[in-house]
Amino acid sequence: MLWAALHLPQRALDGALRRCADPHAPLALVGGPAQRRVVMLANEAARAVGVAPGQALAAAQAIHPALATQMYDAAEAHRLLALTCAWAYRYSGQVCSDGEDTVWLEVGSSLGLFGPWPRFERLLRDDLHGLGLSHTLAVAPTPLGALCLARQQDGLAVTDLTQLQRALQSLPLDLAPFPPDVREALHGMGVRKLRQLFVLPRAGLQRRFGRGMLDTMDRLTGDAPDLRTYYQPPDRFEARFEFDDEIRYSTGLLFPLKRLLGDLAAYLAGRDGGVQRFELVFEHDLHPTSTQTVGLLQPERDAARLFDLAKLTLERQAVPAPVRAFGLRATELPPFVPAGRDLFEARPASALDWPALQARLAARLGEQATHQLAPQPDPRPEHAQRRVREWRGHPAAPPLPRPAWLLPRPVPWREARHRVLAGPERIESGWWDGGDVRRDYYVVETEAGQRAWVFCPAGQHGPFLLHGWFA
């Protein structure tokens, strides 16, 4: 097996930067009591002007008055870790996390699908940059070994146990996955490198630190299996975006909407599914929580297409009150089947297929503005179809052609000269509901070459009534 360790040391800061329209502006995460806020994390732009973790907030603002600040949000950091697991599930069925700052995925079984490691690595990094996650990445035959390498240097790749054990020899003890008290005790014994730890008597280490330390060492070097609980994607997606000030116009919701739908698309790609209906959730200060529903005709997971539909819904429906927090909730997550395309398709790449066009029209005009026609088991033309939101059946071929344009009601046939192409076809039905009809239908062609569907009373030869036109 070959494990890739994704070390995410500043998830909380990444979560804050994802909420900023300008992620390159100086930003600091603060915490502590209200009387004495301190800087917990600062982005690169803030550190460049002199802001550093541990500073009092007042001192940091004195150094840079325009410094943007946000409260440290541990829940957001945990959500980003879960999102990373959901995204990694796209590339491997064996994904796990330590619940703190690392996600592992087994990549050895995926190399045949995604290519050799350098290409696979570029693919992973491109996705992580798109998610806005700072990271270091390393590969090793054991999860803990990959973590140590990722903490040491970004991009290290070791493919067998012999190389791994040799690489671990030179690593500092502080990179090892031991509790802080164990590392402190080992420092007191003069142990600074892992090579020094590996040569110590195991019996003495067990008496001093317990059997758990030896188990960790064996899992680190590959001398014992590292059994872990693998991640399973949940059956629903929920995400939330909280604002510092109330948002009064829908345009102010477009940036968080795009970010949340990007996360949803990454989650859907990980579980190889789609979304057919999701809700936009608006939280207000002085008004009950409101929602807007975005529906699709078929499962979709393209972030750009989902954003277009949600944007149209926002523009069509007014939000009832200023928004303090904005969220997205998706519970209908059916399997996703990509649309089939012909190899030599003549349709332009930017053209919309019918389901996409209908979904766009429904988002713009409302779900009741668009419909499809489904066949009914009734031979009367007026009752042979009904309007439905979506129909996936396959109609049986009629015994005779049916016109594409059926008139709302029959009108007298005014063409004196015509040619009968087919018929008569007798339709006699409806006695049970008061709509009894007895007609003989004909397909006729006019002098101008138009084809029409006409009828007359059963057993007669005229006069004709026009009921539809063929395309």
N, C-alpha and C positions, 0 to 999 in steps of 0.2 A: 504494500500500500504506500501511497505517496500523499502526504498531507500539506495543504497550503494554509498557513496561518495569516489571517488578516488582523493586524494589531491596530486598534482604533483608539489612540491615547487621548484624543480631545473630542469625543463625541458630543459632549454638552456644548462646546464652542461651535462645532459644526452645525448642531441643531439651531443655534442662535443665528449663525451666518446664513443658513438657509431661509430664514425669515426676513433677511435684509435685502432690499432692492439693490444696494451697493455693497457687496461683501468685501470690498477692498478698503472701505472706510474704517478708521480706528474703532474698535469695539472691545468692551470688557464685560465679563460676567462677574457679578458681585454677589456676595452672600454675607451672612452674619446678622447680628441684631440691627434694628433700624437706627439705633443711636451711633453705631460704629460699623458701617459697611466697609468691607475690604474686597479687593480685587482677587478673584479666585483663578480666572483664566483671562488671557488677552490674546487677540489675534496678532498676526505679524505686523500689520500697520500700526497697532497700538504699541507694541513692543519697540518699534522703530522710533517712536517719539518719546520713549522713556517710561512708559507704563509697564509695570511688572507685577506678577502675582505676589500677593502678600502685602501690597501697598494699601494704605487707607484710601477709601474712595475720594475723600477730600483732597488728598495729596495728588492722586492721579488726575483729578479734574483741574487742579492748579497747574499741573504740567501741560495738560492739553484740554482747554475749556470745551472744545467741540467733541470731546470723547462721548461716543454713544455707549450706553450701559443697558444691560438686561440682567434680571435675576437668574441665578444659577438654577436650572431646572433638571433635577435628577430623573424625573419621569420622562422628559424628552430624550435624555441620553439613553434610557432603557428602551424607548420606542425605536430609536435609530438602530440599536443593536438587534431588535426583533426584525426591523425592516431589512437589515443586512442579511440576516439568516434567511428571510423569505426570498431575497434576491439571489443568494448563493444557491438556494435549492434548485434554481434554474440550471445550474451547471453540474450538480452532483446530488445524488440521493442520500449521501452521508454528510450531513451538516450538523455541527454542534457548536456550543458556545459555553464560555465560562461564566456568563452572566455579568461580566464586568467590562472588559475592553477587548476581547478577542473572539473571533469567529473562525472556525476551522471547516474546511471542506476537503473531502478526499478527491484528489484530482487524477490519480493514477488511472482510474477506470474511465476517465473522461477524455484522455489525451487522443484516443482514436477518433472521437467525435469532433473535438474542437481544435485538433492539430497539436504539433509539438509544443513544449512548454513555453518557449519565447513568444509564440503567437498566442497561446492561451493566456499568458500573463498580460499581454497587451489588451486582450479582450476584457479581462477582469478589471484592469486599471481604467480603461475607458469608461466602463460602467460605473465604477466607484467615483470617478471624477464627475460623471453626470449626476450622480446622487449627491454630490457635494460633500464627500467623506474624505478627510485626510487619513492617511493610512501608511503603514509599512507592511511589506509582504515578503514572506520567505517560504521555502518548500523543504521538507525533510521527510524521512520515512516514519517519524513519530510526531504526534501532535505537539507534545511538550518541546521536542527538539526544534520543530518549526517555529514555535513561539520564541524560544531563546534566540534563534537566528534572526527573527524579525525584530526583536528588541535590539539586537546588536547592529545590524546593517540591513537596510532595505534592499530587496532584490536577490538575496542569497538563495541558492538552490543546491541542495545536497540530495543525491538520488539513492544512496545505499547506506546501510548501517555502519560499515567500516569508515566511510568518509564522515558520517555524522559524528561518530565517537571521536574521531580525530579533530573535527571542527570544534566540538564541545570543550576539548582540553584547554583551549586558549581563552575561553570566555570568562568574564568576571563573574564572581559568585552572585553579585547583585542581580544578574539577569536570570538566575535560576528560579523556578516556580516554588520557592519555599516560603513559609510564613515569615514575617519580619522578625519575630523573636528568634527563630532558628537561624536566620542570616546573621543577626546580631551576635548570637552565641558563637557561631562559627568564626566571625570576625575576631571575637575575643580569643579564639584558639589560634589566630594567625592565618586562617584560611582566606585567601583572596581570589584564587582561581579555582575553576572546577577541577582542574587536574590534581590540585592538592586534596580536594575532597574525595576524588575517586580512589586515591591510594590509601586512605585511612581505613583501619580495620572495621569491617562491617559490624562485628559483634559489639565493639565499643560504641559505634554510632547508634546501634539499636538500643543499647542500655541508656544512652544519653538522650536520644530524641524519639525513641519509639520506632515500632515497625513501619509506621506510615511514611517516614522519611526514606527508608530503603525502598519502599514500593514506588515512591515518586522518582527516585534515582533510576530504578529499573525501567519504569515507563518512559523516562527521559531518554535513556540510551537504547531502548528497544529490547532489553533483556526480559521484559514482561509485557503482556498485552495491555493496551490502554482501552479498557471497556468504557464506553460512553453512551449516554442517552441521546439519540439523534433527534433533530428538529423535525416536527411535523407541522405543515402550514395550517393555520386555523381556517374555519369555513366562513369567515366573515372578515371584512376589512373596515376599520374605523380609524380616523385620524382627525386631529383638531388643531386649529391655528388661532391663537389668542392675540388680541391687539392691545397696544398701550392706550390708544384712544378709540372712540367710537368711529366706525366707518359708516358714512351716510349715503354714499353713492356706490352703485354696483361696480363701477370701474376700479374702485379701491379693493375689490375682492378678486380681481383677475390674477394678480401675482400669486396670492396664496392658493387660489384654485388651480393654477398651472402646476404649482409645486406638489399639492396633494394628489392631483391626478397623475403626475409623474411617479409618485410613490405607489399609487394604486397599480399603474402599469407594470412597475417592477415586481410588485407582489404577484400580479396575475401571471406574468411571464415565469416566475419561479414555480408556481403550482400548475403551469400549463393549462390555465383556464381563462375564461373571459367574464365579462360583466354584462348583464342585460338590463339592469335597472339599479340605479343608485340614488341616494338622497343627498341634497345639500342642506346642511343643518345650520341655522342662524340662531345664535344666542344673543339676547337683548337684556339690557338692564331693567327696563320698566315695562317689559312686554314678554308674554310667554314665548318659549322657543318655537320657531317656525321652521318649516321645511319646504323644499321644492324637489320634485321627483324628475329625474332625467331617465327616460325610457328609450330602449333601442329595439329594433325588430329582431336582431340576432346578436349573439355574444360578440363582444369587441374588446380589444385590449390595447389598441394603439392610442398613446397618450394624446397625440395631436387631434385625432378624431374625437376622442372623448371630451377634450377641451372645447372644441368647436361646438359640440352639441350642448355642453353645459353653459357655455357663454351665451348661446342663443336663448336658452331657458332663462338665464339671468336677465337678459335684455327684455324678454317678453313679460315676465312676472315681476312686479315691484316687491321689494322687501318691505314688510310692514313697519319696521322701526330701525333705528341705527343699530349696527351690529357690533357687539363687544367681542364675540368669538365666533369662528367659522369652522365648520367641520364637514366631513364627508363620511357617509356610511353606505356600505355595499353588502347586502346579504344574499342576493341572487347571483351565484357564481357558477354558471353551468360550464361544461366543457367548451373549449374554443376549437373551432374547425376553420382553418384558413380558407379564404375564398379561392376557388379554382380559377386559374387563368390559362388560356391557350398559349402554346409556345409562340405562335405567330399572331397574337391578338392585334387586331387593327385599332381597338379603342385606345385613345391617348392615356398615358399613365396617370394624368391628373383627373381623368373623368371619373365621376362617381357611378357606382353600380346602383341598381334600383333600391336595395335595402338601405344603403347609405343615404341616398337622396330622400327616401321617405322618412328616415329618422331625422334628417336635417329639416325637412318641411314640418314635421310634427313638433320639433323643438321650437321652430319659429312661429308656427300658426296654432299649435295645440294638437293634442292627440286626436281630437274629433275631426280635424280638418283633412285627414288623409285616411284612406281605407283601401281594402282590396275586395274583390268579388269572389265569393265561394259558391260553388254549385249546390243546388238543392235537388232532392229527388222528386221534382215536379215537372212534368213535360210542358206546362204552360209557360210561354216565354216570359210573361210578367212576373212569374214566381220561381223561375229556374235558378235565380241567383240571389244572394243576400250580401250586404255589406259586413265586412269583418275587419278588425284591426290587423290581423295576420292570419294567413292560411297557408299551410305547408302540404296540403294534399295534392293529388294528381288527378284531374278530372278525366273521366272516360270519354273517349271520342264519340261525338253524337252520330246518329245514323246518317244525317245529312248535314251539310255545312250550316253554321250559324253566323249571323252577321256580327261584325265587330261593333257596329253602332246600332243599338236598339232604341227606337223612338220612345219617348215617354208614353205616348198613346198612338194608336194607328190613325192614319189620315188617308183620305181618298187618293187612289192612284190616278194621276193625271196624264200619264204617258199613253198616247193612243197606239203607238207602234212600238212593240217590244217582242223579244224572242224568249220563249220558255226554255230554260236550260235544265231544270230538274223539277220533279214533283209530279203529282201531288204527294205531300206528306200530311197525313191526317193526324190532327191533335184533338183528342176528345177526352176532356177531364174536368175536374172541379165540381162535380155534382154534389159533393159532400159539404162544401163550404159556401154555397150560394154563388160561386163564380164559374158556373158551368159554361164551357166553350166547346164548340164543334166546328173546326176549321180545316180547310185544305190549304197547305202552304206550298208556294212555288218559288223557285229561284229564276229570276227573269233578267234579261239584259236589254238596256235601252239602246237607242240609235247612237248615243254618244259613248257607248261602251261601259256605262255604269251597271253594276250588278245590284239588284235589290231583292228583298225578301217580302213577298206579298202573299195575301191570303184572301179567301172568299168563303162564304158559308159552305159547310160540308155538302157534297153532292152537286154543287152548282158550278158554273163556269164564269162567274162575274156577278156584279162588279168587284174589282179588287180593291183591297186596302193595303197601303204601304206600312210595313212594320219595322223595317231596318235596312241598312245599307252595308254592303260588304266592302272591305278595304280594297 
